[in-house]
Amino acid sequence: MKIKMMKKIVFAFGILAMVTSCKSVSKSENNLVVVDVFLNEIENDRVKVSINPGPIQVDSLKFYLPKIVPGTYAVNDYGQFSEDLIAIDYDGNEMSVVRNDDNTWTISNSQNFDKLTYYVEDTFDIEGEGGVFSPAGTNFEAGDNFMLNLHTMVGYFEDAKEIPYKINVHRPSDLIASASLPVINQTDQGTYIIDEFSTSRYFGVIDHPILYSVPDTTSFDIEGMKVLLSIHSPNNIHTTKDLKPALEKMVQAQKSFLGEIDNTNVYAILLYLSVMENPDARGFGALEHHTSTSVVLPETMTLPQLEESMTDVVSHEFFHIITPLNIHSNEVHYFDYNDPKMSKHLWMYEGVTEYFANLFQINQGLISEEDFYKRMNDKIETSRAFDDTIPFTTMSENILSEEYKDSFYNVYQKGALIGMALDIRLRELSGGEMGILDLMKKLISKYGKDTPFEDDALIPEIVSLTYPEIQDFFDAYVQGNTPIPYDDFFAKVGVEKTESIAKTGYFLDGRTPFIDANQDKGTVFFRESYPMNSFFKELGVKGGDVIKSINGTDYTLENIRNLISTSMAWGEGEDFKMTVEREGEELTFEAKTTQPYTNKTSLQSEELEESDPKFELRQAWLKG
């Protein structure tokens, strides 16, 4: 979920244009890419798009939709959703177009090229959503709602990512836009309205999701920043009126935690609630942008559950204001959507951001110390499912490769723990005066959103801004293969580990599930990254086993909630029969139900005098 900028290509219109014959689109000041998106003309659940790039100066022109976009860290091939692409010349005739791959088209004789038209499918109602994480996807529900992440719909011409874009959205009169990008002009066409948006370059197109729906919006102001909240709840279960108090409290706490940091004047939170039963979004979470967050969650959540999820999810996205918005490398700043080079510093972009999303809650009194310790301990336990000896910078730089792509989830686990350990070490070296937030502010002062750093220069710069000993920290735990000795770091702040045996549910350990789902296949399986409870462990169930049926009922992602709710009513001594698939073979387990238990490792504060250096350091860490 990231904040990336592209290198601006500037060249003169005269002689230099002749020698740079590889450039494809004129860069004269009057050039403008004009996009029309026809939400008022849905055909077979598809939206028509038209793109006019202005004058073309070469004989052959390439058009792209992104292979990957900032913040997703996964190849999604967004061009796969575009169909029936036609190139039209200035006389209205079709031109020759070759589709090179999922995301690339080549237009021949392009000096006479006028515009492209094509149709785009949405992602939410496609089985497996085309592999696209729901908050990065689209939904086209004619007459009801349109969730638009424009990177799935609007592309760019080669060497023209820095040209301004005008986006005309033709929409039904009763569906109103919610976005941080303002509507600069409206034209009433009688049966529909055209909303006009404008961005200075292609990055602005992909950086502004738009939700069109019958409006349920509200806003509030926090220290000079306007926060817009828009919700689409198909069955009107949740409203902005219900959710506003919790979000207002959260954003106020975040602003208080951050203090003076350059941020946006307007921030939009677009919440799409999925009905689950119908073909609808299945990937729950959020995708951050510079000035907004798109969020997808299940509509069946209770209000307290929704408030808690929004606090955790949106706070993470909001903290991207720190990094990578204001601190980022060349790989981020000049992001290549179709041939990306990844940065070494996911530990900072996502890990430190995730750490802040938890730290601010204890710092501002939203959660207790015990809650905070549990969250950190859960991350430690979850991270143990991954290879703890892989240098984090190596994994980050190669996160798109087959070898490392499945390690991305660990960025939110060990990445956050790197942030925590670095925070404690900085507090220790500074006598409690400097923490990781202070470090981030120093980096913002040096770089800021318009000045990227060289990837290899970041750690030396951090060391120069802090202490020589911090080089040892990075050499061992970030660039090296040494696992973080968490007990040693907790001991510095008077936090100790305890072990116990505790009751748990069959499929849930409190709020943490023992099971997970494959979104593409619609299957449900036991997690390998979380310890099995006693009931299933004694049965011989293993992590990775795919649940086929339990007590005669087949289970998939579609009805997994029914399984969880049913299991909560199971008593001891009941008949239990489960069939799973393991490595292509079906296995059946039969037993009488017993109370599940799990071994619990927890963290707690030592009882210390307030004058104890450990107590003082702990206070600086959590409340400083």
C-alpha positions, -999 to 999 in steps of 0.1 A, spaced: 0 0 0 23 27 -9 30 61 -19 52 63 -50 61 89 -75 76 86 -109 106 103 -124 96 134 -144 108 133 -180 114 168 -193 126 176 -228 124 204 -252 99 205 -281 124 214 -308 157 197 -317 158 174 -286 124 160 -295 139 148 -328 169 131 -313 148 115 -286 128 95 -311 119 69 -285 96 93 -268 60 87 -279 37 114 -267 42 151 -272 51 170 -240 39 204 -252 22 224 -225 -12 219 -240 -10 181 -238 -36 164 -217 -47 128 -213 -85 128 -213 -103 98 -198 -140 91 -200 -155 65 -176 -191 56 -185 -208 44 -153 -241 52 -169 -236 26 -197 -231 -8 -181 -228 -37 -206 -226 -73 -193 -214 -60 -159 -186 -41 -177 -178 -4 -177 -167 14 -209 -136 35 -208 -122 59 -234 -87 74 -233 -74 102 -256 -37 110 -251 -35 141 -274 -9 144 -303 13 115 -310 47 119 -327 59 84 -334 48 55 -356 43 29 -329 28 35 -294 25 13 -264 -4 15 -239 -2 -1 -205 -23 -10 -175 -3 -17 -144 12 -50 -136 15 -39 -99 6 -8 -80 22 7 -48 11 -8 -16 1 -43 -28 35 -59 -31 20 -85 -55 18 -89 -93 -19 -86 -102 -18 -79 -139 -46 -53 -139 -49 -54 -177 -65 -89 -174 -98 -71 -167 -98 -51 -199 -115 -64 -230 -125 -55 -265 -98 -27 -268 -102 -7 -300 -79 21 -313 -96 48 -334 -80 73 -357 -90 109 -363 -114 98 -391 -132 75 -367 -118 43 -383 -104 13 -363 -66 10 -363 -43 -20 -359 -37 -30 -323 -16 -59 -310 -20 -72 -274 15 -81 -263 5 -95 -229 -21 -90 -202 -11 -54 -196 4 -41 -228 -10 -31 -262 9 -18 -293 -8 7 -317 8 9 -352 8 40 -374 1 59 -342 6 94 -356 -30 93 -368 -42 78 -335 -70 96 -317 -82 75 -288 -87 41 -273 -120 25 -261 -123 -7 -241 -145 -24 -215 -134 -33 -180 -148 -60 -158 -151 -55 -120 -132 -78 -96 -155 -84 -66 -178 -108 -84 -151 -128 -102 -142 -161 -86 -110 -155 -67 -113 -118 -77 -86 -124 -103 -61 -126 -75 -67 -90 -66 -69 -80 -29 -104 -65 -25 -94 -30 -13 -74 -27 -45 -103 -40 -67 -135 -27 -82 -173 -33 -79 -198 -23 -106 -234 -26 -94 -255 -6 -118 -278 18 -101 -264 10 -67 -227 15 -62 -194 16 -80 -161 11 -61 -134 24 -83 -97 18 -79 -87 34 -112 -55 14 -117 -78 -15 -127 -95 7 -153 -73 35 -166 -39 30 -181 -10 51 -194 9 55 -227 46 49 -228 67 79 -216 36 98 -207 31 91 -170 40 127 -162 13 143 -184 -18 157 -167 -50 137 -167 -85 149 -169 -110 122 -158 -147 126 -168 -169 102 -149 -204 98 -165 -226 87 -136 -262 82 -127 -276 114 -111 -284 97 -77 -250 82 -72 -226 106 -56 -188 105 -55 -168 101 -23 -131 108 -26 -103 130 -14 -99 141 -50 -123 170 -56 -148 172 -84 -137 204 -102 -166 206 -126 -201 190 -131 -221 189 -163 -258 179 -161 -267 159 -192 -303 154 -182 -303 116 -178 -268 116 -162 -241 138 -148 -204 142 -157 -180 147 -128 -147 161 -138 -115 153 -119 -80 164 -126 -45 152 -116 -11 164 -126 1 130 -137 -8 93 -139 2 87 -102 -27 109 -92 -51 86 -111 -41 55 -92 -37 73 -59 -74 84 -55 -100 56 -51 -136 68 -57 -168 53 -42 -200 61 -60 -231 53 -41 -263 67 -26 -246 89 -2 -240 79 34 -212 103 43 -201 124 72 -170 144 80 -151 159 110 -122 182 115 -91 173 136 -65 200 140 -70 215 106 -75 182 87 -109 173 73 -117 136 76 -144 123 52 -161 90 60 -182 73 34 -199 39 39 -216 15 15 -237 -9 36 -259 -29 12 -285 -38 39 -280 -5 58 -267 -24 88 -240 2 95 -241 40 90 -216 68 92 -235 82 122 -228 49 141 -191 47 132 -182 84 134 -175 87 171 -150 58 172 -132 71 141 -131 106 154 -116 94 187 -90 73 168 -79 101 144 -77 126 173 -54 101 191 -33 96 161 -28 133 155 -19 138 192 6 109 190 22 122 158 24 159 168 38 182 141 41 162 109 34 174 74 2 157 62 -29 163 41 -57 188 45 -83 162 35 -83 125 43 -110 102 29 -120 68 44 -141 48 19 -157 17 36 -173 -10 14 -191 -36 34 -194 -70 17 -226 -91 20 -205 -123 17 -234 -146 6 -235 -132 -29 -205 -130 -53 -189 -101 -35 -156 -90 -20 -137 -116 1 -104 -100 8 -108 -79 40 -85 -51 49 -74 -18 34 -52 -2 9 -36 31 17 -31 61 -5 -16 96 1 -49 112 11 -73 83 15 -79 47 25 -101 21 7 -114 -4 32 -134 -37 27 -149 -55 56 -179 -79 61 -212 -63 67 -221 -90 93 -197 -75 118 -213 -61 150 -207 -24 156 -180 -31 183 -163 -55 159 -164 -29 131 -151 -2 154 -122 -23 165 -113 -35 130 -115 1 116 -92 13 145 -66 -13 137 -68 -13 99 -74 24 92 -48 36 118 -22 15 100 -31 31 67 -32 66 82 3 62 96 17 58 61 17 96 63 50 91 80 64 65 56 65 60 27 47 93 21 73 115 37 102 90 38 109 68 8 136 55 -16 141 60 -53 124 26 -59 93 41 -43 95 76 -57 101 64 -93 79 34 -91 76 14 -124 41 -1 -126 52 -27 -152 88 -34 -143 90 -27 -106 122 -26 -86 115 -31 -49 131 -14 -20 151 -31 8 132 -13 35 98 -29 40 108 -32 76 102 6 77 74 12 52 51 -16 65 68 -28 97 73 5 115 39 16 103 23 -14 118 42 -9 150 29 27 152 -6 15 146 -3 -5 179 20 18 199 -2 49 195 -31 30 211 -13 23 244 4 58 242 -30 75 239 -48 53 264 -70 35 239 -58 0 250 -41 -13 282 -5 -24 287 -17 -60 288 -35 -56 254 -4 -40 239 19 -68 252 -6 -94 239 -5 -79 204 33 -79 204 35 -114 217 10 -126 191 33 -111 164 62 -130 179 43 -163 178 30 -157 143 65 -147 130 79 -181 141 62 -197 111 87 -179 89 124 -184 84 139 -161 111 174 -162 96 165 -145 63 179 -110 62 149 -87 61 164 -64 35 170 -94 12 134 -106 16 121 -70 10 142 -64 -21 130 -97 -36 94 -98 -23 79 -103 -57 100 -134 -64 87 -170 -60 112 -176 -32 100 -147 -10 65 -137 -21 48 -159 6 69 -141 33 51 -108 29 27 -114 58 58 -115 80 64 -79 72 34 -71 95 48 -94 122 86 -94 124 86 -60 106 66 -45 134 89 -63 159 120 -48 143 103 -14 149 96 -23 185 131 -35 192 147 -5 175 124 18 196 135 1 228 172 3 218 170 40 210 153 47 243 180 28 261 209 46 244 193 80 248 182 76 284 146 75 273 148 108 253 147 94 218 123 68 203 116 56 168 90 83 162 117 109 169 139 92 144 112 92 118 107 130 123 144 135 118 143 115 86 113 136 74 132 168 81 161 155 59 141 140 31 104 148 30 79 136 4 97 151 -26 133 139 -19 139 102 -21 169 85 -6 193 59 -21 183 25 -8 217 17 5 221 51 21 192 49 46 208 28 73 240 48 74 219 79 76 199 65 105 231 57 123 244 92 118 212 106 132 213 83 163 241 63 178 270 42 164 255 12 183 225 13 160 247 0 131 252 -32 152 214 -35 155 209 -33 117 239 -55 109 225 -83 132 187 -81 130 178 -64 97 206 -69 73 219 -100 90 206 -134 98 205 -132 136 170 -137 152 159 -109 175 164 -119 211 130 -105 223 135 -115 259 166 -94 261 148 -64 247 118 -68 270 141 -72 300 155 -37 293 120 -22 300 110 -46 328 87 -68 308 88 -106 315 74 -137 298 51 -162 316 37 -195 304 4 -212 311 -23 -235 297 -56 -219 288 -90 -229 274 -97 -220 238 -124 -225 212 -122 -251 185 -115 -228 157 -108 -195 175 -83 -187 201 -100 -156 214 -100 -134 183 -72 -153 166 -83 -181 142 -68 -215 140 -80 -217 104 -75 -196 73 -89 -195 38 -75 -196 3 -94 -168 -15 -87 -181 -50 -99 -217 -43 -125 -209 -17 -111 -235 6 -106 -234 44 -74 -249 60 -57 -251 94 -30 -225 98 6 -236 98 17 -203 114 -3 -207 146 0 -235 172 -27 -262 170 -50 -265 200 -50 -297 220 -82 -312 205 -70 -311 169 -34 -319 178 -44 -351 196 -66 -360 166 -35 -358 143 -45 -328 124 -17 -308 108 -12 -273 96 -22 -270 60 -49 -297 62 -79 -285 41 -113 -289 57 -137 -308 34 -166 -316 58 -175 -318 95 -203 -339 109 -218 -344 74 -217 -307 63 -193 -296 36 -174 -264 44 -159 -238 21 -151 -201 24 -188 -194 17 -201 -209 49 -171 -208 72 -189 -185 96 -215 -211 101 -188 -236 111 -174 -212 137 -207 -203 152 -218 -240 153 -186 -250 170 -192 -225 198 -222 -246 209 -204 -279 210 -202 -296 244 -178 -323 257 -185 -359 247 -203 -352 214 -197 -372 182 -172 -355 159 -162 -365 124 -141 -344 101 -127 -351 66 -97 -331 54 -75 -331 23 -37 -335 29 -13 -335 -1 -40 -347 -24 -54 -374 -2 -85 -374 20 -83 -383 56 -111 -388 81 -109 -381 118 -134 -393 144 -135 -386 181 -156 -374 210 -153 -337 215 -132 -325 244 -124 -290 257 -95 -276 236 -66 -261 254 -35 -242 241 -2 -234 256 -1 -196 263 30 -175 264 22 -140 277 40 -109 286 36 -88 317 52 -59 334 75 -66 364 65 -49 396 91 -21 399 97 10 419 90 42 400 127 51 406 139 19 389 157 26 356 137 -2 339 104 14 350 115 48 337 126 33 304 93 15 301 73 47 307 94 65 281 88 37 256 50 34 261 41 69 271 70 91 259 
